[in-house]
Amino acid sequence: MINFSQFGNDLYTGRRSIDFIGRQRRWYTFSGILIVLALVGMFARGLNFGIEFSGGSEFRLTGVSDTSNYEDKAKAAVSEAGMGGNVLASVIGGATVRVQTEAAGEHNEAAKAALAKAFNVDQTTVSASLIGPSWGQSVSQKAVQALITFLLLVALVMAIYFRTWKMAVAGLVALLHDLIITVGIYALFGFEITPASMIGFLTILGYSLYDTVVVFDKVRENTADAIGSRRFSYVQAANLAVNQTLVRSINTTVVALLPIFAILMVGVTKLGPGTLLDLSLALFVGIAVGAYSSIFIATPLLVDLRRGEPALQELAKHAAKVQAKDEALVTPAGAKIADAEVSGRHTGVIADAPVDDVDALGRPVHKWAATGPRNQPKRPPRSRR
């Protein structure tokens, strides 16, 4: 049974290959379904904006000894005070109850008294604050401005760095894909959107972009080698790039999600609703979606945008001829090179190169790297030193 490090090394050198590019229709279909569901959630159910965006009053009761049936108690108390509208109640930290209502106005004192009575606490422990919608609208406007500025800068930098606007387009599509699906999940499940959530939405774009740029940089490197040797097509070079960065993408995503998941669990079980929970939820959902798009959406879309270029079409034809000749050769043992451990059209390894000394594009691989990523030199036991 192969271990994970050996599996990653096999993907990097080309011994194993997952056809990400050839199955792009599956990934597009899956993402299309997710986007449709997200749009249905946003337009049919709508977004559940917090009090910072809609405006209203917030009451906090501290030192509550009995939080059972807190929602029913809060609704009954608010109704008794002569207020209507939606009432949102939540427990924070185990002994604090937060109640959000429409603007209390003249009913403010009556609501405080009714809530204190319902939860059996002194009225002096009940605090009330009025939140206007203008602050939330200001946050929304600033977030939209930041998003537009971010996307424009990303498009400009990627177009300059990679020297092709098509990589910038593929990267932007992947970012919008992540944003739509993340916001759609909030709409479908009714998660509350707060200013902390907005900050989280903008933050996940940076994580997603980072993963995408790493893969694109490997695509550029492999493409240069493929054009130089003229033995491999652009599709093969791009697919190899995704395989070579797959383990790295999985590792960085897991490392990022583990602490966020821990914070999320603390927020759910101990702290209750608040900035920490809102931010961690947005980051957890967004980073997971961003990891998916960097592997299954960005690079396949880039290949579809560039596969029609005359130079790359000519490269594909020449590479196909070279690989056909390689497959026709026969080893001294009488087996075709395509049947060897690593070679042929699928991996594109140069036929006459030792397997452990080159990767799938014929580039030399260090002898220690050939046995697994980041392996250290073997030291003799102390008795033999």
KEKE-3310 file (N, C-alpha, C; in steps of 0.2 Angstrom, whole numbers, plus 5000, padded with zeros to 4 digits):
npx = (5004:5003:5011:5006:5016:5024:5014:5012:5025:5025:5015:5021:5033:5028:5025:5012:4996:4983:4969:4965:4963:4957:4945:4937:4924:4916:4920:4916:4902:4898:4902:4894:4881:4882:4883:4871:4862:4867:4863:4849:4847:4851:4842:4829:4828:4835:4847:4852:4854:4863:4859:4867:4866:4852:4847:4841:4836:4846:4847:4855:4857:4864:4871:4862:4854:4846:4844:4836:4824:4825:4823:4809:4805:4811:4804:4791:4792:4796:4785:4775:4780:4774:4780:4783:4787:4802:4811:4826:4835:4849:4862:4876:4891:4886:4880:4874:4862:4857:4847:4839:4830:4817:4819:4817:4813:4801:4797:4808:4812:4801:4803:4815:4812:4802:4810:4819:4811:4806:4818:4822:4831:4839:4834:4844:4854:4852:4856:4854:4855:4854:4855:4859:4855:4863:4877:4880:4877:4887:4898:4895:4896:4910:4915:4912:4918:4931:4932:4930:4942:4952:4950:4953:4966:4972:4969:4977:4990:4992:4991:5002:5013:5012:5011:5001:4984:4974:4977:4974:4960:4956:4959:4952:4939:4939:4940:4928:4919:4922:4917:4903:4898:4901:4894:4881:4880:4878:4866:4857:4858:4854:4863:4868:4873:4886:4896:4908:4907:4908:4921:4927:4923:4931:4943:4945:4946:4960:4966:4962:4967:4980:4983:4979:4988:5000:4998:4997:5009:5017:5012:5016:5030:5031:5026:5035:5046:5040:5038:5052:5057:5048:5041:5030:5013:5003:4992:4996:5007:5000:4991:5001:5006:4995:4995:5007:5006:4996:4997:5003:4993:4983:4989:4992:4979:4972:4980:4977:4963:4962:4965:4955:4944:4944:4943:4930:4922:4924:4918:4904:4901:4905:4907:4896:4886:4894:4908:4920:4914:4907:4917:4926:4917:4915:4928:4931:4921:4924:4938:4939:4931:4938:4950:4945:4942:4954:4961:4952:4945:4951:4964:4959:4950:4959:4967:4957:4955:4967:4970:4966:4976:4987:5001:5001:4993:5001:5012:5006:5003:5016:5021:5013:5017:5030:5028:5021:5031:5040:5032:5032:5044:5054:5059:5075:5070:5059:5047:5035:5039:5028:5023:5031:5037:5036:5032:5028:5013:5005:5012:5023:5037:5054:5060:5072:5078:5083:5071:5071:5078:5072:5058:5041:5042:5055:5065:5079:5079:5083:5092:5087:5075:5068:5064:5054:5046:5055:5064:5077:5095:5101:5108:5122:5120:5124:5134:5142:5148)
npy = (4994:5011:5025:5042:5052:5045:5044:5057:5060:5052:5058:5070:5066:5059:5046:5042:5048:5060:5063:5078:5088:5082:5078:5090:5094:5087:5093:5106:5105:5100:5112:5121:5117:5119:5133:5137:5132:5141:5153:5152:5151:5164:5172:5167:5163:5174:5184:5183:5196:5204:5213:5224:5228:5230:5237:5241:5236:5230:5219:5214:5202:5199:5186:5176:5163:5152:5147:5139:5137:5149:5156:5156:5163:5176:5180:5181:5190:5202:5204:5206:5219:5226:5226:5222:5212:5203:5193:5189:5178:5173:5163:5168:5163:5155:5161:5173:5182:5187:5198:5202:5215:5224:5242:5248:5261:5270:5260:5255:5254:5247:5235:5231:5229:5219:5208:5206:5202:5190:5182:5181:5191:5205:5221:5230:5223:5222:5228:5240:5244:5254:5251:5259:5257:5263:5262:5248:5249:5257:5249:5239:5246:5250:5237:5232:5242:5238:5225:5227:5235:5225:5215:5221:5225:5212:5206:5215:5213:5199:5197:5204:5198:5184:5186:5185:5188:5178:5170:5179:5180:5167:5166:5176:5171:5160:5166:5173:5162:5156:5166:5167:5154:5153:5164:5159:5147:5153:5159:5148:5140:5149:5157:5170:5186:5196:5211:5205:5193:5199:5203:5191:5185:5193:5190:5176:5177:5180:5168:5159:5165:5163:5149:5147:5155:5148:5136:5140:5146:5134:5129:5138:5136:5122:5123:5131:5121:5111:5118:5120:5107:5101:5089:5087:5091:5106:5104:5092:5097:5106:5098:5090:5100:5103:5090:5090:5100:5096:5088:5098:5108:5101:5099:5112:5117:5109:5112:5125:5124:5117:5125:5135:5127:5123:5135:5138:5128:5131:5143:5139:5130:5136:5151:5156:5166:5179:5190:5181:5169:5172:5176:5165:5155:5160:5160:5146:5140:5147:5144:5131:5130:5137:5130:5119:5126:5130:5119:5111:5120:5132:5129:5120:5128:5138:5131:5128:5141:5143:5133:5134:5142:5145:5142:5133:5123:5118:5114:5103:5094:5091:5085:5074:5067:5064:5057:5046:5040:5036:5027:5017:5011:4998:4990:4981:4970:4967:4973:4986:5004:5011:5003:5002:5006:5020:5030:5035:5042:5046:5051:5056:5055:5055:5043:5036:5040:5037:5031:5035:5047:5058:5069:5069:5078:5076:5082:5083:5074:5075:5062:5059:5065:5057:5047:5051:5066:5079:5071:5067:5065:5049:5043:5034:5021:5025:5016:5013:5024)
npz = (5000:4995:5003:5008:5005:4995:4985:4982:4977:4966:4958:4956:4948:4938:4937:4941:4936:4936:4927:4926:4916:4905:4910:4911:4909:4918:4930:4927:4925:4938:4946:4939:4944:4957:4957:4951:4962:4972:4967:4966:4980:4984:4977:4978:4992:4998:5007:5023:5032:5045:5060:5059:5046:5043:5053:5070:5087:5100:5114:5128:5140:5155:5166:5167:5173:5169:5154:5146:5133:5128:5116:5115:5127:5124:5113:5118:5128:5121:5113:5123:5127:5118:5105:5088:5073:5067:5079:5085:5095:5105:5113:5122:5127:5137:5149:5145:5136:5120:5112:5097:5089:5080:5078:5094:5100:5108:5115:5122:5136:5141:5135:5140:5154:5152:5147:5157:5167:5161:5160:5173:5179:5186:5181:5179:5174:5161:5145:5132:5115:5101:5084:5069:5051:5043:5046:5043:5029:5025:5027:5018:5006:5006:5006:4993:4985:4989:4984:4970:4967:4971:4962:4950:4952:4953:4941:4933:4938:4936:4922:4919:4925:4921:4907:4899:4895:4897:4907:4918:4916:4918:4931:4938:4935:4943:4955:4956:4955:4968:4977:4973:4976:4990:4996:4992:4999:5011:5009:5007:5018:5028:5035:5045:5039:5043:5047:5050:5043:5030:5029:5030:5018:5009:5013:5009:4996:4994:4999:4989:4977:4980:4979:4966:4959:4962:4955:4942:4940:4940:4928:4919:4919:4916:4903:4896:4896:4888:4876:4873:4872:4863:4864:4871:4873:4876:4884:4891:4898:4906:4913:4920:4928:4937:4944:4950:4959:4967:4980:4988:4987:4994:5006:5011:5012:5021:5032:5034:5037:5048:5061:5059:5059:5073:5079:5075:5081:5094:5094:5091:5102:5114:5114:5107:5095:5086:5082:5081:5077:5066:5057:5056:5051:5038:5033:5034:5025:5013:5010:5008:4997:4988:4987:4980:4967:4963:4959:4951:4942:4938:4931:4921:4914:4909:4900:4891:4886:4880:4871:4858:4852:4838:4839:4850:4845:4835:4842:4849:4838:4834:4845:4847:4836:4839:4851:4846:4838:4849:4855:4846:4846:4852:4867:4873:4879:4873:4875:4872:4874:4878:4887:4898:4914:4917:4905:4887:4880:4890:4901:4896:4897:4893:4883:4883:4895:4912:4924:4938:4937:4930:4928:4923:4912:4908:4915:4926:4941:4958:4967:4980:4980:4972:4980:4988:4993:5001:5008:5019:5019:5021:5036:5043:5056:5073:5078:5067:5063)
capx = (5000:5008:5009:5004:5022:5026:5009:5014:5031:5023:5012:5026:5038:5024:5023:5005:4994:4976:4968:4961:4961:4953:4938:4935:4917:4913:4921:4911:4895:4897:4902:4888:4875:4883:4882:4864:4859:4869:4859:4843:4847:4852:4836:4823:4827:4837:4852:4850:4858:4862:4856:4871:4864:4845:4845:4836:4839:4849:4847:4860:4855:4870:4870:4856:4855:4842:4844:4831:4818:4827:4820:4802:4805:4812:4798:4785:4794:4796:4778:4772:4782:4771:4784:4782:4793:4806:4815:4832:4838:4855:4865:4883:4895:4882:4876:4872:4857:4857:4840:4839:4823:4816:4820:4812:4810:4798:4796:4814:4811:4796:4806:4820:4808:4799:4815:4822:4806:4806:4824:4823:4837:4838:4833:4850:4859:4849:4858:4850:4858:4851:4860:4856:4857:4868:4883:4880:4877:4894:4902:4894:4899:4917:4917:4911:4924:4937:4932:4932:4949:4955:4949:4956:4973:4973:4969:4983:4996:4993:4992:5009:5017:5011:5012:4995:4978:4970:4978:4971:4953:4954:4960:4946:4933:4939:4938:4920:4916:4922:4913:4896:4896:4902:4888:4876:4879:4875:4859:4854:4857:4851:4868:4868:4879:4888:4902:4914:4907:4910:4928:4929:4922:4936:4949:4945:4949:4967:4968:4960:4971:4987:4983:4978:4994:5005:4997:4998:5017:5020:5010:5021:5036:5030:5025:5042:5050:5037:5040:5059:5058:5043:5039:5024:5008:5002:4987:5000:5011:4996:4989:5006:5007:4990:4997:5013:5005:4990:4998:5004:4987:4979:4992:4991:4972:4971:4984:4973:4956:4962:4964:4949:4938:4944:4940:4923:4919:4924:4912:4898:4899:4907:4906:4890:4886:4899:4913:4924:4911:4905:4923:4928:4913:4916:4934:4931:4918:4928:4945:4937:4928:4944:4955:4942:4942:4961:4962:4947:4942:4956:4968:4956:4948:4965:4968:4951:4956:4973:4971:4965:4981:4991:5007:5000:4990:5006:5015:5002:5004:5022:5022:5009:5021:5036:5026:5020:5038:5042:5028:5034:5051:5054:5065:5078:5066:5053:5041:5035:5040:5022:5021:5036:5034:5035:5033:5023:5009:5001:5016:5027:5044:5058:5060:5079:5080:5081:5065:5072:5082:5069:5051:5037:5044:5062:5069:5082:5076:5088:5091:5083:5068:5065:5061:5049:5047:5058:5067:5083:5100:5102:5114:5123:5119:5130:5139:5146:5151)
capy = (5000:5017:5030:5048:5055:5042:5045:5064:5060:5049:5063:5075:5064:5057:5039:5042:5055:5061:5067:5084:5092:5078:5078:5096:5094:5085:5099:5112:5103:5101:5119:5124:5115:5123:5140:5137:5132:5147:5159:5151:5153:5171:5176:5164:5164:5180:5184:5185:5201:5205:5219:5230:5230:5231:5242:5239:5237:5224:5219:5209:5201:5195:5183:5172:5156:5147:5148:5135:5140:5156:5160:5157:5168:5182:5182:5182:5197:5207:5204:5209:5226:5230:5227:5216:5210:5197:5193:5184:5177:5168:5163:5169:5161:5151:5165:5180:5181:5192:5198:5208:5216:5230:5248:5248:5267:5272:5253:5252:5253:5242:5229:5229:5226:5212:5203:5205:5197:5183:5178:5182:5194:5212:5225:5234:5219:5222:5233:5241:5248:5255:5251:5261:5253:5267:5259:5242:5251:5260:5243:5236:5250:5249:5230:5232:5245:5234:5219:5229:5236:5219:5211:5225:5224:5205:5205:5218:5209:5192:5198:5207:5192:5178:5189:5183:5190:5173:5168:5183:5179:5161:5167:5180:5167:5155:5170:5174:5156:5155:5171:5166:5148:5154:5168:5155:5143:5157:5160:5142:5138:5155:5160:5177:5190:5202:5214:5200:5189:5202:5203:5184:5184:5196:5186:5170:5178:5180:5161:5156:5167:5161:5143:5147:5157:5143:5131:5144:5147:5128:5128:5142:5132:5116:5125:5133:5115:5108:5121:5119:5100:5100:5082:5087:5096:5111:5100:5087:5101:5109:5093:5088:5105:5101:5084:5091:5104:5093:5087:5104:5111:5098:5100:5119:5118:5106:5116:5131:5123:5114:5130:5138:5123:5123:5141:5137:5124:5135:5148:5136:5127:5140:5158:5158:5170:5184:5191:5176:5163:5174:5176:5158:5151:5162:5157:5139:5138:5150:5141:5124:5131:5140:5124:5115:5129:5131:5112:5108:5125:5137:5127:5117:5134:5141:5126:5129:5147:5144:5127:5136:5146:5141:5139:5127:5118:5115:5110:5097:5090:5089:5081:5068:5063:5062:5051:5040:5036:5033:5021:5012:5008:4992:4989:4975:4964:4966:4977:4993:5009:5014:4998:5003:5008:5027:5033:5036:5048:5049:5054:5060:5054:5054:5036:5034:5042:5032:5033:5039:5053:5063:5069:5068:5082:5074:5086:5079:5074:5072:5055:5059:5067:5052:5042:5055:5073:5082:5066:5069:5060:5044:5043:5027:5021:5027:5011:5013:5031)
capz = (5000:4994:5007:5005:5002:4989:4981:4980:4973:4960:4954:4953:4943:4932:4938:4942:4933:4937:4921:4927:4911:4901:4913:4914:4908:4924:4935:4925:4927:4946:4948:4937:4948:4964:4956:4951:4968:4975:4964:4968:4987:4985:4974:4981:4999:5000:5011:5030:5034:5052:5062:5057:5039:5043:5059:5075:5094:5103:5121:5131:5147:5158:5173:5166:5176:5166:5147:5142:5130:5128:5111:5116:5132:5121:5109:5122:5132:5116:5112:5129:5127:5112:5099:5083:5069:5069:5085:5085:5101:5105:5120:5121:5133:5142:5154:5142:5131:5116:5109:5092:5087:5076:5083:5100:5101:5114:5119:5124:5143:5142:5133:5145:5160:5151:5146:5164:5171:5158:5162:5180:5181:5188:5175:5178:5170:5154:5141:5126:5110:5095:5078:5063:5045:5039:5047:5039:5022:5024:5027:5012:5000:5006:5004:4986:4982:4990:4980:4963:4967:4972:4956:4945:4953:4952:4933:4930:4940:4933:4915:4918:4928:4916:4901:4895:4899:4898:4914:4922:4915:4922:4939:4940:4935:4949:4961:4956:4957:4975:4980:4972:4980:4997:4998:4990:5005:5017:5008:5007:5025:5032:5040:5046:5036:5047:5044:5050:5037:5024:5030:5028:5010:5005:5015:5006:4989:4994:4999:4983:4972:4981:4977:4959:4956:4962:4950:4936:4939:4937:4921:4914:4919:4912:4896:4893:4895:4883:4870:4872:4869:4858:4864:4875:4872:4881:4888:4895:4903:4911:4918:4925:4933:4942:4947:4954:4965:4970:4987:4991:4988:4999:5013:5014:5013:5028:5038:5035:5039:5055:5066:5058:5062:5080:5082:5073:5086:5101:5094:5091:5108:5120:5114:5104:5089:5087:5077:5080:5074:5059:5053:5055:5047:5031:5031:5033:5019:5007:5009:5005:4990:4984:4985:4974:4961:4960:4956:4946:4938:4935:4925:4915:4910:4906:4894:4886:4883:4876:4867:4851:4849:4833:4841:4854:4841:4831:4847:4850:4833:4834:4851:4845:4831:4843:4856:4842:4837:4855:4857:4841:4848:4857:4872:4872:4882:4868:4877:4870:4879:4881:4892:4903:4921:4916:4898:4883:4878:4896:4906:4892:4900:4888:4883:4885:4902:4918:4927:4944:4936:4927:4929:4917:4906:4906:4919:4931:4948:4963:4969:4986:4979:4968:4984:4992:4994:5007:5012:5021:5017:5026:5040:5046:5063:5077:5079:5061:5062)
cpx = (5004:5006:5008:5010:5024:5021:5010:5020:5029:5020:5017:5031:5034:5022:5016:5002:4986:4974:4963:4958:4956:4946:4935:4927:4913:4914:4916:4904:4894:4897:4896:4882:4876:4881:4874:4860:4861:4864:4852:4842:4847:4845:4830:4822:4830:4843:4850:4855:4857:4860:4860:4869:4856:4843:4841:4839:4841:4849:4851:4858:4861:4868:4864:4857:4851:4841:4839:4826:4819:4824:4812:4801:4806:4807:4792:4786:4793:4789:4774:4774:4778:4775:4782:4788:4797:4810:4820:4835:4844:4858:4873:4887:4892:4878:4873:4867:4857:4850:4840:4832:4823:4818:4815:4809:4807:4796:4802:4814:4807:4799:4811:4817:4805:4804:4818:4817:4806:4812:4826:4829:4835:4838:4840:4855:4857:4852:4855:4854:4854:4856:4856:4859:4862:4875:4885:4881:4884:4899:4902:4897:4907:4919:4917:4917:4930:4938:4933:4939:4953:4955:4953:4964:4976:4974:4975:4989:4997:4994:4999:5014:5017:5012:5006:4988:4973:4971:4974:4963:4952:4955:4954:4940:4933:4938:4931:4916:4916:4917:4906:4894:4896:4895:4882:4874:4876:4868:4855:4853:4855:4856:4867:4874:4880:4894:4908:4914:4909:4918:4931:4928:4928:4943:4950:4948:4956:4969:4967:4965:4978:4987:4983:4985:5000:5004:4999:5006:5020:5018:5014:5027:5036:5029:5031:5046:5047:5038:5047:5060:5054:5041:5033:5019:5007:4997:4991:5004:5006:4993:4994:5007:5002:4992:5002:5012:4999:4991:4999:4998:4983:4982:4991:4983:4970:4974:4980:4966:4956:4961:4957:4943:4938:4941:4932:4919:4919:4918:4905:4896:4900:4904:4899:4891:4891:4904:4917:4921:4909:4911:4926:4924:4914:4923:4934:4927:4922:4934:4943:4935:4934:4949:4952:4943:4949:4964:4958:4944:4947:4960:4965:4953:4953:4967:4963:4952:4962:4974:4970:4971:4985:4997:5006:4997:4996:5011:5012:5003:5011:5024:5018:5013:5027:5034:5024:5026:5040:5039:5030:5040:5050:5060:5068:5074:5060:5047:5041:5036:5034:5020:5026:5033:5032:5037:5027:5019:5006:5005:5021:5035:5048:5060:5067:5082:5078:5075:5066:5076:5079:5062:5048:5039:5052:5067:5072:5079:5082:5086:5087:5076:5065:5062:5056:5050:5050:5061:5074:5089:5100:5108:5115:5122:5125:5136:5144:5149:5159)
cpy = (5006:5022:5037:5052:5052:5043:5052:5064:5057:5054:5068:5072:5061:5050:5038:5049:5054:5065:5073:5088:5089:5078:5084:5097:5092:5090:5105:5111:5103:5108:5123:5123:5119:5130:5141:5137:5138:5153:5158:5153:5160:5175:5174:5165:5171:5179:5186:5190:5202:5212:5225:5233:5233:5236:5239:5239:5230:5225:5213:5208:5196:5192:5179:5165:5151:5150:5144:5139:5147:5160:5161:5163:5175:5185:5184:5189:5203:5209:5208:5217:5230:5231:5221:5215:5204:5198:5187:5184:5172:5169:5163:5168:5158:5155:5172:5178:5187:5192:5204:5208:5222:5236:5248:5255:5268:5266:5251:5250:5247:5235:5226:5226:5219:5207:5201:5200:5190:5179:5178:5185:5201:5216:5229:5230:5219:5228:5234:5245:5249:5256:5253:5257:5257:5264:5253:5244:5254:5254:5240:5239:5249:5242:5229:5236:5241:5228:5221:5231:5230:5215:5215:5224:5217:5204:5209:5214:5203:5193:5200:5201:5186:5180:5186:5185:5184:5170:5172:5182:5173:5162:5171:5176:5162:5159:5171:5168:5154:5159:5169:5160:5149:5158:5164:5150:5147:5158:5154:5139:5143:5158:5167:5181:5196:5205:5209:5195:5192:5202:5196:5183:5187:5193:5180:5171:5178:5173:5158:5158:5164:5154:5143:5149:5152:5138:5134:5144:5140:5126:5132:5138:5126:5118:5127:5126:5111:5111:5120:5112:5098:5092:5082:5092:5101:5108:5096:5091:5104:5104:5090:5093:5104:5095:5086:5096:5102:5092:5093:5108:5108:5099:5107:5121:5115:5110:5122:5130:5121:5119:5133:5134:5123:5129:5141:5133:5127:5140:5145:5133:5131:5147:5160:5163:5176:5185:5185:5170:5165:5174:5169:5154:5153:5160:5150:5137:5141:5146:5134:5125:5133:5135:5120:5119:5130:5124:5110:5114:5129:5135:5124:5123:5138:5137:5127:5136:5147:5138:5129:5140:5142:5138:5133:5121:5114:5111:5103:5092:5087:5084:5074:5064:5060:5056:5045:5036:5033:5027:5015:5008:5002:4991:4982:4969:4963:4969:4984:4998:5011:5009:4998:5006:5016:5029:5033:5042:5051:5053:5059:5060:5052:5046:5033:5036:5038:5035:5037:5045:5058:5063:5068:5072:5081:5078:5082:5079:5071:5065:5054:5061:5062:5047:5045:5062:5075:5076:5068:5064:5055:5044:5036:5027:5023:5022:5010:5019:5031)
cpz = (5000:5000:5004:5001:4996:4984:4978:4975:4966:4955:4952:4948:4937:4932:4938:4939:4934:4931:4923:4921:4906:4903:4915:4913:4915:4929:4933:4927:4934:4948:4945:4941:4955:4963:4955:4957:4972:4973:4966:4976:4988:4982:4977:4988:5002:5005:5018:5033:5042:5054:5060:5050:5039:5048:5064:5082:5096:5110:5123:5138:5150:5165:5172:5168:5172:5158:5143:5139:5129:5122:5112:5122:5129:5117:5113:5126:5127:5114:5117:5130:5122:5106:5094:5079:5071:5075:5085:5092:5101:5112:5118:5128:5138:5147:5151:5136:5127:5112:5104:5090:5082:5081:5088:5101:5108:5119:5122:5132:5145:5140:5138:5151:5158:5150:5153:5168:5168:5160:5169:5182:5183:5181:5174:5174:5163:5150:5135:5122:5104:5089:5072:5057:5041:5040:5043:5031:5020:5023:5020:5006:5000:5004:4996:4983:4983:4985:4972:4962:4967:4965:4950:4946:4951:4944:4930:4932:4937:4926:4914:4920:4923:4909:4896:4899:4900:4905:4919:4922:4919:4929:4941:4940:4941:4955:4962:4958:4964:4979:4979:4976:4987:4999:4997:4996:5011:5016:5009:5014:5030:5037:5040:5043:5040:5044:5045:5045:5030:5024:5028:5021:5007:5007:5011:4999:4989:4995:4992:4978:4973:4978:4969:4956:4956:4957:4943:4935:4937:4930:4917:4914:4915:4904:4893:4892:4889:4876:4868:4869:4864:4858:4868:4873:4877:4886:4893:4900:4908:4916:4922:4930:4939:4947:4952:4960:4969:4978:4990:4992:4994:5006:5016:5015:5020:5033:5039:5038:5046:5061:5065:5061:5070:5083:5080:5079:5093:5100:5094:5098:5114:5120:5111:5098:5091:5082:5075:5076:5067:5054:5051:5051:5039:5029:5029:5026:5013:5005:5006:4998:4985:4983:4980:4968:4958:4957:4950:4941:4934:4930:4920:4911:4906:4900:4889:4882:4878:4871:4859:4848:4844:4835:4846:4850:4837:4836:4848:4845:4833:4839:4850:4841:4835:4848:4852:4840:4843:4856:4852:4843:4853:4861:4870:4874:4878:4870:4874:4876:4882:4887:4898:4909:4920:4909:4894:4883:4885:4900:4902:4894:4894:4888:4885:4891:4907:4922:4933:4943:4932:4929:4923:4911:4905:4910:4924:4938:4953:4966:4975:4985:4975:4973:4989:4993:5001:5011:5013:5020:5023:5030:5043:5053:5067:5078:5073:5059:5064)
residu = (MET:ILE:ASN:PHE:SER:GLN:PHE:GLY:ASN:ASP:LEU:TYR:THR:GLY:ARG:ARG:SER:ILE:ASP:PHE:ILE:GLY:ARG:GLN:ARG:ARG:TRP:TYR:THR:PHE:SER:GLY:ILE:LEU:ILE:VAL:LEU:ALA:LEU:VAL:GLY:MET:PHE:ALA:ARG:GLY:LEU:ASN:PHE:GLY:ILE:GLU:PHE:SER:GLY:GLY:SER:GLU:PHE:ARG:LEU:THR:GLY:VAL:SER:ASP:THR:SER:ASN:TYR:GLU:ASP:LYS:ALA:LYS:ALA:ALA:VAL:SER:GLU:ALA:GLY:MET:GLY:GLY:ASN:VAL:LEU:ALA:SER:VAL:ILE:GLY:GLY:ALA:THR:VAL:ARG:VAL:GLN:THR:GLU:ALA:ALA:GLY:GLU:HIS:ASN:GLU:ALA:ALA:LYS:ALA:ALA:LEU:ALA:LYS:ALA:PHE:ASN:VAL:ASP:GLN:THR:THR:VAL:SER:ALA:SER:LEU:ILE:GLY:PRO:SER:TRP:GLY:GLN:SER:VAL:SER:GLN:LYS:ALA:VAL:GLN:ALA:LEU:ILE:THR:PHE:LEU:LEU:LEU:VAL:ALA:LEU:VAL:MET:ALA:ILE:TYR:PHE:ARG:THR:TRP:LYS:MET:ALA:VAL:ALA:GLY:LEU:VAL:ALA:LEU:LEU:HIS:ASP:LEU:ILE:ILE:THR:VAL:GLY:ILE:TYR:ALA:LEU:PHE:GLY:PHE:GLU:ILE:THR:PRO:ALA:SER:MET:ILE:GLY:PHE:LEU:THR:ILE:LEU:GLY:TYR:SER:LEU:TYR:ASP:THR:VAL:VAL:VAL:PHE:ASP:LYS:VAL:ARG:GLU:ASN:THR:ALA:ASP:ALA:ILE:GLY:SER:ARG:ARG:PHE:SER:TYR:VAL:GLN:ALA:ALA:ASN:LEU:ALA:VAL:ASN:GLN:THR:LEU:VAL:ARG:SER:ILE:ASN:THR:THR:VAL:VAL:ALA:LEU:LEU:PRO:ILE:PHE:ALA:ILE:LEU:MET:VAL:GLY:VAL:THR:LYS:LEU:GLY:PRO:GLY:THR:LEU:LEU:ASP:LEU:SER:LEU:ALA:LEU:PHE:VAL:GLY:ILE:ALA:VAL:GLY:ALA:TYR:SER:SER:ILE:PHE:ILE:ALA:THR:PRO:LEU:LEU:VAL:ASP:LEU:ARG:ARG:GLY:GLU:PRO:ALA:LEU:GLN:GLU:LEU:ALA:LYS:HIS:ALA:ALA:LYS:VAL:GLN:ALA:LYS:ASP:GLU:ALA:LEU:VAL:THR:PRO:ALA:GLY:ALA:LYS:ILE:ALA:ASP:ALA:GLU:VAL:SER:GLY:ARG:HIS:THR:GLY:VAL:ILE:ALA:ASP:ALA:PRO:VAL:ASP:ASP:VAL:ASP:ALA:LEU:GLY:ARG:PRO:VAL:HIS:LYS:TRP:ALA:ALA:THR:GLY:PRO:ARG:ASN:GLN:PRO:LYS:ARG:PRO:PRO:ARG:SER:ARG:ARG)
# end
